[in-house]
């Protein structure tokens, strides 16, 4: 299976369990790997036969900036399932980064990752 990797899609969202996270917002960064077959796209050199990664990035941004969720796990699943529903892909890996998570000790990043594929 061929794949497209889209990394570092960043937007401010209001996700989290704490009131200040919902009120103030913070950056979320999303990486997505789209599994698809490039055969027809490569043969025709036509965008309509592949997943349009610009549109995928816009979709990811709309979910990040959309309805607040408590958990980044829920955010990752919502993004993955939306990509499967809206784009011609066989599967998707989504990683959500929450680099400014409210953690009281020094840390580099917090991530959750999900894999979803068509049944």
C-alpha positions, 0 to 999 in steps of 0.5 A, a space after each residue: 500500500 502506498 502512503 502520503 505523510 502529512 506532518 505538523 498540521 498546527 492550529 489552536 484548539 480548546 480541548 482539555 479537561 481543565 476550564 482554562 484549557 477550554 477558555 484559553 486554548 492551546 496549539 495542537 499538532 497533527 501528523 497523518 499517514 494516508 494509505 492509498 493506492 497510487 497506481 491510477 494517479 501515477 498512470 494518469 498524473 491526475 489529482 482526482 485519483 489520489 488523496 488531496 493532502 491540501 484538503 486533508 490538512 484543511 479538514 484536520 485544522 477544522 477539527 482542531 478548531 472545532 467542537 472542544 473535546 476533553 481528551 486528545 484520544 477523542 480528537 485523534 479518533 474524530 480526525 481519523 474517522 473523518 479522513 476515512 469518511 471523506 477521502 479516498 484512503 484505505 487506512 490512516 494513522 493519526 498522531 495528535 501532539 499536545 506540546 503545551 499540556 498542563 503537566 507540572 514537570 518538564 516534558 517535551 511533548 505528549 502524543 496519542 496515535 490511532 490507526 483506522 482502516 476501512 472494514 
